[in-house]
Amino acid sequence: MSNTLLNLLADGKLHSGEALAERLGISRTAVWKQVGRALESGYPIETVRGKGYRLKGGLDLLSETRIRDALPTGLERRMQLLVLDETDSTNAEVSRSVHRWSADRIPVCVADMQKAGRGRRGRRWHSPRGENLYLSLGLSFEGGFAILDGLSLVFGVAVADALKELGVQNVGLKWPNDIFIDDAKLGGILIELRGELEEGSVQVIAGIGMNVHMTEAEDVDQRWTSLARLGGCWERNLLVAAILRRVLASVEKFQAVGFSVFRAAWQERDIFSGRPLLANHGEVHGIGRGIDASGHYLLERPDGTLYPVRAGEVSLRVAE
């Protein structure tokens, strides 16, 4: 499959086979074969008899150059950026590059499609080609596992701030790792520890998935939304750059002063606040009261006591 062909069709307009052949320097039969391979890979190319080929809805192509150009120079130089057509999962891709991690280079992977995208607790993450954002980065922290309390919440605040910067209003955060708009899931964050604690240093892979252009998803079993459903024109390259800027600035702050400075910003966006909730498979119930200084979620039980819910132990949901 030719990325050059996809670039030519990315505008969503009709292009004749003759014009495409001339631009690509190949025969019309070769163009037809490339279109067939693109269709097999999941790109919705329409053949209009006697007129040519059209990519339905156009295509928002990922571009390493475009992402780098949108980053501040100092940050761009710190990136070990990998932009892929497809992968099993961007988290797994970063994990495989662990031997190349260094103190001054941040491994970052962005993919157009994931074949085995994962969410929290190993759940499948819907990852169609060309529609959404699949981004992972590798980070190293000094101080051991204890300093990681609340890290997914820090990422949530950073992503919400990036979206606000791009004009998205009313971004909500669902403890511990989901991004919401109007009670519908927009995206999620997956934090994974890599390897064992070594000499006080811990390696973390952080994945961010977000629905961008997706308007249909029959196999998703929860209420969801996308940036496209909110309106406006979205470019994934600029979205990646905005998220990286905010996330890495927040990570530096987190490493310097800890989680407490992010607590108020997270609670302002807490979609569980004041709602009746169930935890520990329904064994614990109470009213949502935000997070404590370590990022544990607090339930106010009927007797007035506060019960801290830990992200690694139980799930939390709204009581029906």
Backbone hydrogen bonds in HBPLUS format (Angstrom, degrees):
<---DONOR---> <-ACCEPTOR-->    atom                        ^
c    i                          cat <-CA-CA->   ^        H-A-AA   ^      H-
h    n   atom  resd res      DA  || num        DHA   H-A  angle D-A-AA Bond
n    s   type  num  typ     dist DA aas  dist angle  dist       angle   num
A0006-LEU N   A0002-SER O   3.32 MM   4  6.71 158.6  2.37 143.0 147.7     1
A0007-ASN N   A0003-ASN O   2.91 MM   4  6.18 149.6  2.00 145.3 153.8     2
A0008-LEU N   A0004-THR O   3.05 MM   4  6.34 150.4  2.14 145.9 153.2     3
A0008-LEU N   A0005-LEU O   3.09 MM   3  5.16 118.0  2.49  95.8 110.8     4
A0009-LEU N   A0005-LEU O   3.03 MM   4  6.35 144.6  2.16 147.2 157.5     5
A0010-ALA N   A0006-LEU O   2.87 MM   4  5.75 115.0  2.30 140.2 155.6     6
A0012-GLY N   A0009-LEU O   3.06 MM   3  5.91 170.4  2.07 129.3 131.6     7
A0059-LEU N   A0010-ALA O   2.91 MM  49  4.49 149.6  2.00 131.7 127.6     8
A0015-HIS N   A0053-TYR O   2.86 MM  38  5.34 150.1  1.95 143.5 153.3     9
A0053-TYR N   A0015-HIS O   2.82 MM  38  5.34 162.9  1.85 144.9 144.0    10
A0020-LEU N   A0016-SER O   2.99 MM   4  6.26 162.5  2.03 152.3 157.3    11
A0021-ALA N   A0017-GLY O   2.90 MM   4  5.99 157.2  1.95 144.1 150.6    12
A0022-GLU N   A0018-GLU O   3.01 MM   4  6.23 155.0  2.07 146.1 152.7    13
A0023-ARG N   A0019-ALA O   2.99 MM   4  6.23 161.9  2.02 148.5 153.2    14
A0024-LEU N   A0020-LEU O   2.89 MM   4  6.01 155.6  1.95 150.6 157.4    15
A0025-GLY N   A0021-ALA O   2.80 MM   4  5.68 124.5  2.11 138.0 151.3    16
A0026-ILE N   A0021-ALA O   3.07 MM   5  5.05 148.8  2.17 138.4 144.6    17
A0031-VAL N   A0027-SER O   3.03 MM   4  6.41 146.2  2.14 142.0 151.7    18
A0032-TRP N   A0028-ARG O   2.96 MM   4  6.24 159.3  2.01 146.8 151.5    19
A0033-LYS N   A0029-THR O   3.02 MM   4  6.33 150.8  2.11 144.5 152.1    20
A0034-GLN N   A0030-ALA O   2.97 MM   4  6.23 154.2  2.04 145.5 152.3    21
A0035-VAL N   A0031-VAL O   2.89 MM   4  6.18 155.8  1.95 154.8 161.8    22
A0036-GLY N   A0032-TRP O   3.00 MM   4  6.26 151.8  2.08 141.9 149.6    23
A0037-ARG N   A0033-LYS O   3.02 MM   4  6.36 152.9  2.09 147.0 153.5    24
A0038-ALA N   A0034-GLN O   2.95 MM   4  6.20 153.3  2.02 146.2 153.8    25
A0039-LEU N   A0035-VAL O   2.92 MM   4  6.20 152.6  1.99 149.0 156.4    26
A0040-GLU N   A0036-GLY O   3.03 MM   4  6.30 154.7  2.09 145.5 152.0    27
A0041-SER N   A0037-ARG O   3.05 MM   4  6.29 134.9  2.26 138.0 149.8    28
A0041-SER N   A0038-ALA O   3.14 MM   3  5.03 128.0  2.42  91.4 105.2    29
A0043-TYR N   A0038-ALA O   3.05 MM   5  5.57 161.4  2.08 153.1 147.1    30
A0042-GLY N   A0039-LEU O   3.04 MM   3  5.21 158.4  2.09 104.7 111.5    31
A0045-ILE N   A0043-TYR O   2.91 MM   2  5.85 129.2  2.17 113.0  97.6    32
A0056-LYS N   A0044-PRO O   2.99 MM  12  5.78 155.9  2.05 166.5 162.7    33
A0046-GLU N   A0054-ARG O   2.60 MM   8  5.11 172.4  1.61 163.9 161.8    34
A0054-ARG N   A0046-GLU O   2.87 MM   8  5.11 149.1  1.96 145.9 154.7    35
A0048-VAL N   A0052-GLY O   2.82 MM   4  5.35 166.0  1.84 159.6 163.3    36
A0051-LYS N   A0048-VAL O   2.86 MM   3  5.42 162.2  1.90 140.0 142.6    37
A0052-GLY N   A0048-VAL O   2.99 MM   4  5.35 158.6  2.04 155.4 152.7    38
A0058-GLY N   A0055-LEU O   2.89 MM   3  5.27 163.6  1.92 134.2 135.5    39
A0067-ILE N   A0063-SER O   2.99 MM   4  6.23 159.0  2.04 152.9 158.2    40
A0068-ARG N   A0064-GLU O   2.93 MM   4  6.12 170.9  1.94 155.2 157.8    41
A0069-ASP N   A0065-THR O   2.90 MM   4  6.04 158.2  1.95 150.3 156.5    42
A0070-ALA N   A0067-ILE O   3.09 MM   3  5.30 136.9  2.28 101.4 113.3    43
A0071-LEU N   A0068-ARG O   3.12 MM   3  5.28 161.3  2.16 107.5 113.4    44
A0075-LEU N   A0072-PRO O   3.06 MM   3  5.39 119.6  2.44 106.7 121.2    45
A0076-GLU N   A0072-PRO O   2.86 MM   4  6.02 164.6  1.88 164.0 169.3    46
A0077-ARG N   A0073-THR O   3.12 MM   4  6.28 153.7  2.19 151.3 156.3    47
A0078-ARG N   A0075-LEU O   2.99 MM   3  5.24 142.8  2.14 104.3 115.5    48
A0079-MET N   A0076-GLU O   3.21 MM   3  5.39 159.9  2.25 105.5 111.6    49
A0106-ILE N   A0078-ARG O   2.66 MM  28  5.96 162.3  1.69 164.3 170.8    50
A0080-GLN N   A0106-ILE O   2.86 MM  26  5.50 161.8  1.89 140.2 134.3    51
A0108-VAL N   A0080-GLN O   3.06 MM  28  5.91 168.7  2.07 134.6 133.5    52
A0082-LEU N   A0108-VAL O   2.83 MM  26  6.13 151.6  1.91 155.1 164.8    53
A0110-VAL N   A0082-LEU O   2.91 MM  28  6.33 159.0  1.96 163.2 168.7    54
A0084-LEU N   A0110-VAL O   2.83 MM  26  6.25 163.1  1.86 158.2 163.4    55
A0112-ASP N   A0084-LEU O   3.01 MM  28  6.38 144.1  2.14 142.6 152.6    56
A0087-THR N   A0113-MET O   3.12 MM  26  6.55 139.6  2.29 143.8 155.1    57
A0115-LYS N   A0087-THR O   2.78 MM  28  6.17 155.7  1.84 148.4 156.8    58
A0116-ALA N   A0088-ASP O   2.65 MM  28  4.71 151.7  1.72 136.8 136.7    59
A0093-GLU N   A0089-SER O   2.98 MM   4  6.27 150.5  2.07 146.3 155.2    60
A0094-VAL N   A0090-THR O   3.02 MM   4  6.26 158.2  2.06 148.5 152.5    61
A0095-SER N   A0091-ASN O   2.95 MM   4  6.19 156.7  2.01 146.9 154.1    62
A0096-ARG N   A0092-ALA O   2.97 MM   4  6.22 149.9  2.06 147.1 153.9    63
A0097-SER N   A0094-VAL O   3.00 MM   3  5.19 142.7  2.15 101.8 113.2    64
A0098-VAL N   A0095-SER O   3.18 MM   3  5.30 159.2  2.22 114.5 114.4    65
A0100-ARG N   A0097-SER O   2.80 MM   3  5.53 160.4  1.84 124.6 131.4    66
A0101-TRP N   A0098-VAL O   3.11 MM   3  5.30 167.1  2.13 110.3 114.3    67
A0105-ARG N   A0102-SER O   3.42 MM   3  5.39 164.7  2.44 103.3 107.7    68
A0138-GLY N   A0107-PRO O   2.91 MM  31  5.33 150.4  2.00 148.4 155.5    69
A0109-CYS N   A0136-SER O   2.83 MM  27  5.27 164.2  1.86 152.2 156.6    70
A0136-SER N   A0109-CYS O   2.91 MM  27  5.27 155.8  1.97 152.4 159.1    71
A0111-ALA N   A0134-TYR O   3.22 MM  23  5.75 153.8  2.29 151.2 158.5    72
A0130-GLY N   A0112-ASP O   3.08 MM  18  5.31 145.1  2.20 131.1 141.7    73
A0125-TRP N   A0117-GLY O   2.82 MM   8  4.80 160.5  1.86 119.4 117.9    74
A0119-GLY N   A0123-ARG O   2.57 MM   4  4.95 156.5  1.62 151.8 157.1    75
A0123-ARG N   A0120-ARG O   3.28 MM   3  5.93 171.3  2.29 117.9 120.5    76
A0213-HIS N   A0131-GLU O   2.67 MM  82  4.76 174.4  1.68 156.2 155.4    77
A0133-LEU N   A0210-MET O   2.85 MM  77  5.06 171.7  1.86 157.4 160.0    78
A0210-MET N   A0133-LEU O   3.00 MM  77  5.06 154.2  2.07 139.4 143.9    79
A0135-LEU N   A0208-ILE O   3.01 MM  73  5.18 166.1  2.02 154.2 158.0    80
A0208-ILE N   A0135-LEU O   2.66 MM  73  5.18 163.6  1.68 164.2 168.5    81
A0137-LEU N   A0206-ALA O   2.98 MM  69  5.49 148.1  2.08 143.1 152.8    82
A0206-ALA N   A0137-LEU O   2.95 MM  69  5.49 168.2  1.97 164.2 165.5    83
A0139-LEU N   A0204-VAL O   2.82 MM  65  5.19 165.9  1.84 157.2 161.6    84
A0204-VAL N   A0139-LEU O   2.76 MM  65  5.19 168.6  1.77 161.6 164.4    85
A0141-PHE N   A0202-VAL O   2.84 MM  61  5.30 163.4  1.87 155.3 161.0    86
A0202-VAL N   A0141-PHE O   2.82 MM  61  5.30 158.5  1.86 152.8 160.2    87
A0143-GLY N   A0200-GLY O   2.63 MM  57  5.15 154.0  1.69 161.7 168.6    88
A0147-ILE N   A0144-GLY O   3.34 MM   3  6.20 151.7  2.43 120.6 125.4    89
A0148-LEU N   A0145-PHE O   2.94 MM   3  5.57 163.9  1.97 122.3 127.7    90
A0149-ASP N   A0146-ALA O   3.48 MM   3  6.11 174.5  2.48 116.7 117.4    91
A0151-LEU N   A0148-LEU O   2.97 MM   3  5.32 159.5  2.01 141.5 137.0    92
A0153-LEU N   A0150-GLY O   3.04 MM   3  5.16 124.4  2.36  99.3 114.2    93
A0154-VAL N   A0150-GLY O   3.02 MM   4  6.38 146.6  2.14 150.6 160.5    94
A0154-VAL N   A0151-LEU O   3.07 MM   3  5.02 119.2  2.46  94.6 109.7    95
A0155-PHE N   A0151-LEU O   3.03 MM   4  6.40 156.8  2.09 152.5 158.3    96
A0156-GLY N   A0152-SER O   2.97 MM   4  6.22 148.8  2.07 136.6 145.5    97
A0157-VAL N   A0153-LEU O   3.00 MM   4  6.32 157.3  2.06 149.5 153.7    98
A0158-ALA N   A0154-VAL O   3.00 MM   4  6.25 161.3  2.04 149.0 154.4    99
A0159-VAL N   A0155-PHE O   2.87 MM   4  6.10 164.7  1.89 157.8 160.8   100
A0160-ALA N   A0156-GLY O   2.97 MM   4  6.10 162.3  2.00 148.1 153.5   101
A0161-ASP N   A0157-VAL O   2.88 MM   4  6.09 153.1  1.96 147.8 155.3   102
A0162-ALA N   A0158-ALA O   2.94 MM   4  6.22 150.9  2.03 145.5 153.6   103
A0163-LEU N   A0159-VAL O   2.96 MM   4  6.26 158.9  2.01 152.0 157.2   104
A0164-LYS N   A0160-ALA O   2.95 MM   4  6.18 155.8  2.01 145.9 152.8   105
A0165-GLU N   A0161-ASP O   2.96 MM   4  6.16 153.4  2.03 144.5 151.6   106
A0166-LEU N   A0162-ALA O   3.14 MM   4  6.45 134.7  2.35 137.3 149.1   107
A0166-LEU N   A0163-LEU O   3.02 MM   3  5.02 127.8  2.30  94.0 108.2   108
A0168-VAL N   A0163-LEU O   2.88 MM   5  5.25 165.6  1.90 143.9 139.0   109
A0167-GLY N   A0164-LYS O   2.97 MM   3  5.00 160.3  2.01 105.1 110.5   110
A0172-GLY N   A0180-PHE O   2.71 MM   8  4.74 174.7  1.72 146.5 146.3   111
A0180-PHE N   A0172-GLY O   2.77 MM   8  4.74 173.0  1.77 144.0 142.3   112
A0173-LEU N   A0269-ARG O   2.71 MM  96  5.39 168.6  1.72 144.2 143.2   113
A0271-ILE N   A0173-LEU O   3.12 MM  98  5.92 165.5  2.15 145.6 146.8   114
A0174-LYS N   A0178-ASP O   2.98 MM   4  4.99 166.0  2.00 135.3 139.9   115
A0178-ASP N   A0174-LYS O   3.08 MM   4  4.99 175.1  2.08 154.9 153.5   116
A0189-ILE N   A0177-ASN O   2.80 MM  12  5.10 140.3  1.95 156.2 164.6   117
A0179-ILE N   A0187-GLY O   2.84 MM   8  4.88 175.4  1.85 131.3 132.1   118
A0186-LEU N   A0179-ILE O   2.75 MM   7  5.44 166.7  1.77 148.3 151.9   119
A0187-GLY N   A0179-ILE O   3.20 MM   8  4.88 159.6  2.25 131.8 131.5   120
A0181-ILE N   A0184-ALA O   2.88 MM   3  5.37 160.6  1.92 154.4 159.9   121
A0184-ALA N   A0181-ILE O   2.99 MM   3  5.37 144.4  2.12 112.1 122.9   122
A0185-LYS N   A0223-ARG O   3.11 MM  38  6.37 166.4  2.13 133.4 129.4   123
A0225-THR N   A0185-LYS O   2.90 MM  40  5.81 155.8  1.96 141.9 137.8   124
A0211-ASN N   A0186-LEU O   2.90 MM  25  5.67 171.3  1.91 174.3 175.5   125
A0188-GLY N   A0209-GLY O   2.90 MM  21  5.40 150.3  1.98 145.8 154.2   126
A0209-GLY N   A0188-GLY O   3.01 MM  21  5.40 167.7  2.03 154.3 158.2   127
A0190-LEU N   A0207-GLY O   2.87 MM  17  4.94 159.6  1.91 140.2 145.7   128
A0207-GLY N   A0190-LEU O   2.77 MM  17  4.94 167.3  1.79 145.9 150.4   129
A0192-GLU N   A0205-ILE O   2.85 MM  13  5.18 162.3  1.89 153.2 159.0   130
A0205-ILE N   A0192-GLU O   2.77 MM  13  5.18 168.6  1.79 159.0 163.1   131
A0194-ARG N   A0203-GLN O   2.81 MM   9  5.22 167.8  1.82 148.2 145.3   132
A0198-GLU N   A0201-SER O   3.10 MM   3  5.29 167.8  2.11 158.0 156.0   133
A0201-SER N   A0198-GLU O   2.87 MM   3  5.29 157.0  1.92 116.6 124.4   134
A0227-LEU N   A0211-ASN O   3.15 MM  16  6.50 154.9  2.22 129.2 133.1   135
A0228-ALA N   A0212-VAL O   2.77 MM  16  5.86 141.0  1.92 162.4 171.9   136
A0220-VAL N   A0217-ALA O   3.34 MM   3  5.77 168.2  2.36 117.3 117.6   137
A0229-ARG N   A0226-SER O   3.10 MM   3  5.25 125.0  2.42  97.6 111.0   138
A0230-LEU N   A0227-LEU O   2.99 MM   3  5.11 139.0  2.16  98.9 111.3   139
A0231-GLY N   A0228-ALA O   3.08 MM   3  5.21 150.4  2.17 101.7 110.8   140
A0239-LEU N   A0235-GLU O   3.11 MM   4  6.38 150.5  2.20 148.1 157.2   141
A0240-VAL N   A0236-ARG O   2.82 MM   4  6.06 160.4  1.86 155.7 159.7   142
A0241-ALA N   A0237-ASN O   3.10 MM   4  6.35 164.5  2.12 145.6 149.3   143
A0242-ALA N   A0238-LEU O   2.97 MM   4  6.12 159.4  2.01 144.0 149.6   144
A0243-ILE N   A0239-LEU O   2.98 MM   4  6.18 162.2  2.02 152.4 156.8   145
A0244-LEU N   A0240-VAL O   2.91 MM   4  6.12 164.6  1.93 156.0 160.6   146
A0245-ARG N   A0241-ALA O   3.00 MM   4  6.17 160.5  2.04 149.4 154.4   147
A0246-ARG N   A0242-ALA O   3.20 MM   4  6.40 168.8  2.21 148.0 150.3   148
A0247-VAL N   A0243-ILE O   2.80 MM   4  5.86 169.3  1.81 158.8 162.5   149
A0248-LEU N   A0244-LEU O   3.02 MM   4  5.90 170.0  2.03 147.4 150.7   150
A0249-ALA N   A0245-ARG O   3.19 MM   4  6.21 151.0  2.28 140.3 148.2   151
A0250-SER N   A0246-ARG O   2.97 MM   4  6.11 155.5  2.03 146.8 153.8   152
A0251-VAL N   A0247-VAL O   2.82 MM   4  6.08 153.0  1.89 151.0 159.2   153
A0252-GLU N   A0248-LEU O   3.14 MM   4  6.24 159.3  2.19 139.7 144.2   154
A0253-LYS N   A0249-ALA O   3.18 MM   4  6.42 154.9  2.24 141.3 148.1   155
A0254-PHE N   A0250-SER O   2.79 MM   4  6.01 157.0  1.84 150.8 157.8   156
A0255-GLN N   A0251-VAL O   2.86 MM   4  6.07 159.6  1.90 152.4 157.2   157
A0256-ALA N   A0252-GLU O   3.09 MM   4  6.23 141.2  2.24 137.1 147.2   158
A0256-ALA N   A0253-LYS O   3.14 MM   3  5.06 122.7  2.48  91.6 106.3   159
A0257-VAL N   A0253-LYS O   2.89 MM   4  6.06 163.9  1.91 159.1 162.0   160
A0258-GLY N   A0254-PHE O   2.77 MM   4  4.56 144.5  1.89 125.6 133.1   161
A0262-PHE N   A0259-PHE O   2.81 MM   3  5.60 163.1  1.84 132.0 137.8   162
A0263-ARG N   A0260-SER O   3.25 MM   3  5.29 154.8  2.32 102.8 110.2   163
A0266-TRP N   A0262-PHE O   3.00 MM   4  6.22 153.6  2.07 155.8 163.4   164
A0267-GLN N   A0263-ARG O   2.99 MM   4  6.24 165.6  2.01 154.5 158.4   165
A0268-GLU N   A0264-ALA O   3.04 MM   4  6.25 142.2  2.18 147.5 156.5   166
A0269-ARG N   A0266-TRP O   2.97 MM   3  5.54 150.5  2.06 114.0 122.7   167
A0270-ASP N   A0267-GLN O   3.28 MM   3  4.88 169.3  2.29 100.7 103.8   168
A0275-ARG N   A0272-PHE O   3.04 MM   3  5.55 160.3  2.08 143.4 141.1   169
A0274-GLY N   A0288-GLY O   2.84 MM  14  4.95 171.8  1.85 133.0 133.3   170
A0288-GLY N   A0275-ARG O   2.93 MM  13  5.41 159.8  1.97 146.0 151.2   171
A0319-ALA N   A0276-PRO O   2.89 MM  43  5.54 170.3  1.90 130.2 133.6   172
A0277-LEU N   A0286-GLY O   2.72 MM   9  5.51 169.4  1.73 172.1 175.9   173
A0286-GLY N   A0277-LEU O   3.12 MM   9  5.51 152.0  2.20 143.6 149.2   174
A0278-LEU N   A0317-ARG O   2.74 MM  39  5.41 161.1  1.78 162.8 168.7   175
A0317-ARG N   A0278-LEU O   3.01 MM  39  5.41 161.1  2.05 153.7 159.4   176
A0279-ALA N   A0284-VAL O   2.75 MM   5  5.07 157.9  1.80 154.9 156.8   177
A0282-GLY N   A0279-ALA O   3.06 MM   3  5.22 121.3  2.42  99.6 114.6   178
A0284-VAL N   A0279-ALA O   3.10 MM   5  5.07 166.6  2.12 148.3 144.6   179
A0283-GLU N   A0280-ASN O   3.16 MM   3  5.43 165.9  2.18 110.7 114.7   180
A0287-ILE N   A0300-GLU O   2.99 MM  13  5.01 154.4  2.06 129.8 132.5   181
A0300-GLU N   A0287-ILE O   2.87 MM  13  5.01 168.2  1.89 141.9 145.3   182
A0289-ARG N   A0298-LEU O   2.91 MM   9  5.30 158.2  1.95 165.2 159.7   183
A0298-LEU N   A0290-GLY O   2.76 MM   8  5.63 169.2  1.77 175.3 171.4   184
A0292-ASP N   A0296-HIS O   2.92 MM   4  5.55 150.7  2.01 150.2 159.6   185
A0295-GLY N   A0292-ASP O   3.07 MM   3  5.35 163.1  2.10 112.9 118.4   186
A0297-TYR N   A0309-VAL O   2.99 MM  12  4.91 142.4  2.13 146.6 143.4   187
A0309-VAL N   A0297-TYR O   2.59 MM  12  4.91 163.2  1.62 150.6 157.0   188
A0299-LEU N   A0307-TYR O   2.88 MM   8  4.99 158.4  1.93 136.2 143.3   189
A0307-TYR N   A0299-LEU O   2.72 MM   8  4.99 161.0  1.75 145.2 151.6   190
A0301-ARG N   A0305-THR O   2.84 MM   4  5.53 160.2  1.88 171.1 171.5   191
A0304-GLY N   A0301-ARG O   2.77 MM   3  5.36 162.3  1.81 128.7 131.3   192
A0313-GLU N   A0310-ARG O   3.15 MM   3  5.54 160.3  2.19 113.5 119.6   193
A0314-VAL N   A0310-ARG O   3.42 MM   4  6.54 168.5  2.44 174.3 171.3   194
